[in-house]
Amino acid sequence: MQEYARHTGQLDVARELIDGVTGE
């Protein structure tokens, strides 16, 4: 479960960076 949360967290960060770039 913790490993899954870790991967999800990384994806969240990546998505946030992408969203920020596409958002602007």
PDB file of N, CA, C and O in Angstrom, chain B, residues numbered from 101:
ATOM      1  N   MET B 101       0.850  -1.208   0.000  1.00  0.00           N
ATOM      2  CA  MET B 101       0.000   0.000   0.000  1.00  0.00           C
ATOM      3  C   MET B 101       0.879   1.251   0.000  1.00  0.00           C
ATOM      4  O   MET B 101       0.605   2.214  -0.716  1.00  0.00           O
ATOM      5  N   GLN B 102       1.927   1.222   0.803  1.00  0.00           N
ATOM      6  CA  GLN B 102       2.782   2.408   0.898  1.00  0.00           C
ATOM      7  C   GLN B 102       3.480   2.647  -0.442  1.00  0.00           C
ATOM      8  O   GLN B 102       3.603   3.785  -0.895  1.00  0.00           O
ATOM      9  N   GLU B 103       3.935   1.556  -1.068  1.00  0.00           N
ATOM     10  CA  GLU B 103       4.624   1.708  -2.356  1.00  0.00           C
ATOM     11  C   GLU B 103       3.675   2.328  -3.372  1.00  0.00           C
ATOM     12  O   GLU B 103       4.063   3.204  -4.144  1.00  0.00           O
ATOM     13  N   TYR B 104       2.420   1.864  -3.366  1.00  0.00           N
ATOM     14  CA  TYR B 104       1.429   2.400  -4.311  1.00  0.00           C
ATOM     15  C   TYR B 104       1.233   3.894  -4.075  1.00  0.00           C
ATOM     16  O   TYR B 104       1.178   4.683  -5.018  1.00  0.00           O
ATOM     17  N   ALA B 105       1.128   4.267  -2.808  1.00  0.00           N
ATOM     18  CA  ALA B 105       0.935   5.685  -2.468  1.00  0.00           C
ATOM     19  C   ALA B 105       2.142   6.478  -2.946  1.00  0.00           C
ATOM     20  O   ALA B 105       2.016   7.620  -3.388  1.00  0.00           O
ATOM     21  N   ARG B 106       3.307   5.859  -2.850  1.00  0.00           N
ATOM     22  CA  ARG B 106       4.530   6.548  -3.277  1.00  0.00           C
ATOM     23  C   ARG B 106       4.455   6.833  -4.770  1.00  0.00           C
ATOM     24  O   ARG B 106       4.729   7.950  -5.208  1.00  0.00           O
ATOM     25  N   HIS B 107       4.085   5.822  -5.548  1.00  0.00           N
ATOM     26  CA  HIS B 107       3.994   6.004  -6.995  1.00  0.00           C
ATOM     27  C   HIS B 107       2.923   7.037  -7.330  1.00  0.00           C
ATOM     28  O   HIS B 107       3.110   7.880  -8.207  1.00  0.00           O
ATOM     29  N   THR B 108       1.809   6.961  -6.629  1.00  0.00           N
ATOM     30  CA  THR B 108       0.727   7.912  -6.878  1.00  0.00           C
ATOM     31  C   THR B 108       1.197   9.329  -6.577  1.00  0.00           C
ATOM     32  O   THR B 108       0.852  10.272  -7.289  1.00  0.00           O
ATOM     33  N   GLY B 109       1.977   9.469  -5.527  1.00  0.00           N
ATOM     34  CA  GLY B 109       2.486  10.793  -5.160  1.00  0.00           C
ATOM     35  C   GLY B 109       3.379  11.338  -6.258  1.00  0.00           C
ATOM     36  O   GLY B 109       3.300  12.516  -6.606  1.00  0.00           O
ATOM     37  N   GLN B 110       4.225  10.483  -6.800  1.00  0.00           N
ATOM     38  CA  GLN B 110       5.123  10.931  -7.873  1.00  0.00           C
ATOM     39  C   GLN B 110       4.303  11.358  -9.079  1.00  0.00           C
ATOM     40  O   GLN B 110       4.598  12.370  -9.717  1.00  0.00           O
ATOM     41  N   LEU B 111       3.271  10.582  -9.388  1.00  0.00           N
ATOM     42  CA  LEU B 111       2.429  10.922 -10.533  1.00  0.00           C
ATOM     43  C   LEU B 111       1.720  12.243 -10.270  1.00  0.00           C
ATOM     44  O   LEU B 111       1.570  13.066 -11.173  1.00  0.00           O
ATOM     45  N   ASP B 112       1.287  12.442  -9.035  1.00  0.00           N
ATOM     46  CA  ASP B 112       0.604  13.690  -8.675  1.00  0.00           C
ATOM     47  C   ASP B 112       1.523  14.871  -8.911  1.00  0.00           C
ATOM     48  O   ASP B 112       1.104  15.894  -9.452  1.00  0.00           O
ATOM     49  N   VAL B 113       2.772  14.732  -8.508  1.00  0.00           N
ATOM     50  CA  VAL B 113       3.741  15.819  -8.680  1.00  0.00           C
ATOM     51  C   VAL B 113       3.953  16.081 -10.161  1.00  0.00           C
ATOM     52  O   VAL B 113       3.964  17.232 -10.599  1.00  0.00           O
ATOM     53  N   ALA B 114       4.121  15.019 -10.929  1.00  0.00           N
ATOM     54  CA  ALA B 114       4.346  15.169 -12.372  1.00  0.00           C
ATOM     55  C   ALA B 114       3.129  15.828 -13.010  1.00  0.00           C
ATOM     56  O   ALA B 114       3.266  16.718 -13.849  1.00  0.00           O
ATOM     57  N   ARG B 115       1.947  15.391 -12.613  1.00  0.00           N
ATOM     58  CA  ARG B 115       0.713  15.955 -13.190  1.00  0.00           C
ATOM     59  C   ARG B 115       0.595  17.424 -12.815  1.00  0.00           C
ATOM     60  O   ARG B 115       0.152  18.248 -13.616  1.00  0.00           O
ATOM     61  N   GLU B 116       0.993  17.742 -11.598  1.00  0.00           N
ATOM     62  CA  GLU B 116       0.921  19.141 -11.158  1.00  0.00           C
ATOM     63  C   GLU B 116       1.847  19.990 -12.016  1.00  0.00           C
ATOM     64  O   GLU B 116       1.481  21.089 -12.433  1.00  0.00           O
ATOM     65  N   LEU B 117       3.039  19.485 -12.279  1.00  0.00           N
ATOM     66  CA  LEU B 117       3.998  20.234 -13.100  1.00  0.00           C
ATOM     67  C   LEU B 117       3.439  20.399 -14.510  1.00  0.00           C
ATOM     68  O   LEU B 117       3.507  21.486 -15.086  1.00  0.00           O
ATOM     69  N   ILE B 118       2.889  19.321 -15.065  1.00  0.00           N
ATOM     70  CA  ILE B 118       2.329  19.389 -16.418  1.00  0.00           C
ATOM     71  C   ILE B 118       1.133  20.337 -16.433  1.00  0.00           C
ATOM     72  O   ILE B 118       1.011  21.179 -17.322  1.00  0.00           O
ATOM     73  N   ASP B 119       0.258  20.195 -15.447  1.00  0.00           N
ATOM     74  CA  ASP B 119      -0.924  21.071 -15.369  1.00  0.00           C
ATOM     75  C   ASP B 119      -0.497  22.522 -15.281  1.00  0.00           C
ATOM     76  O   ASP B 119      -1.117  23.394 -15.890  1.00  0.00           O
ATOM     77  N   GLY B 120       0.558  22.785 -14.528  1.00  0.00           N
ATOM     78  CA  GLY B 120       1.028  24.161 -14.373  1.00  0.00           C
ATOM     79  C   GLY B 120       1.532  24.699 -15.699  1.00  0.00           C
ATOM     80  O   GLY B 120       1.292  25.859 -16.033  1.00  0.00           O
ATOM     81  N   VAL B 121       2.225  23.869 -16.449  1.00  0.00           N
ATOM     82  CA  VAL B 121       2.766  24.314 -17.741  1.00  0.00           C
ATOM     83  C   VAL B 121       1.630  24.522 -18.732  1.00  0.00           C
ATOM     84  O   VAL B 121       1.587  25.542 -19.420  1.00  0.00           O
ATOM     85  N   THR B 122       0.713  23.567 -18.811  1.00  0.00           N
ATOM     86  CA  THR B 122      -0.390  23.677 -19.764  1.00  0.00           C
ATOM     87  C   THR B 122      -1.384  24.742 -19.295  1.00  0.00           C
ATOM     88  O   THR B 122      -2.016  25.409 -20.113  1.00  0.00           O
ATOM     89  N   GLY B 123      -1.516  24.895 -17.993  1.00  0.00           N
ATOM     90  CA  GLY B 123      -2.444  25.891 -17.451  1.00  0.00           C
ATOM     91  C   GLY B 123      -2.008  27.290 -17.854  1.00  0.00           C
ATOM     92  O   GLY B 123      -2.833  28.151 -18.161  1.00  0.00           O
ATOM     93  N   GLU B 124      -0.700  27.500 -17.847  1.00  0.00           N
ATOM     94  CA  GLU B 124      -0.183  28.820 -18.206  1.00  0.00           C
ATOM     95  C   GLU B 124       0.086  28.852 -19.691  1.00  0.00           C
ATOM     96  O   GLU B 124       0.529  29.873 -20.216  1.00  0.00           O
TER      97      GLU B 124
END
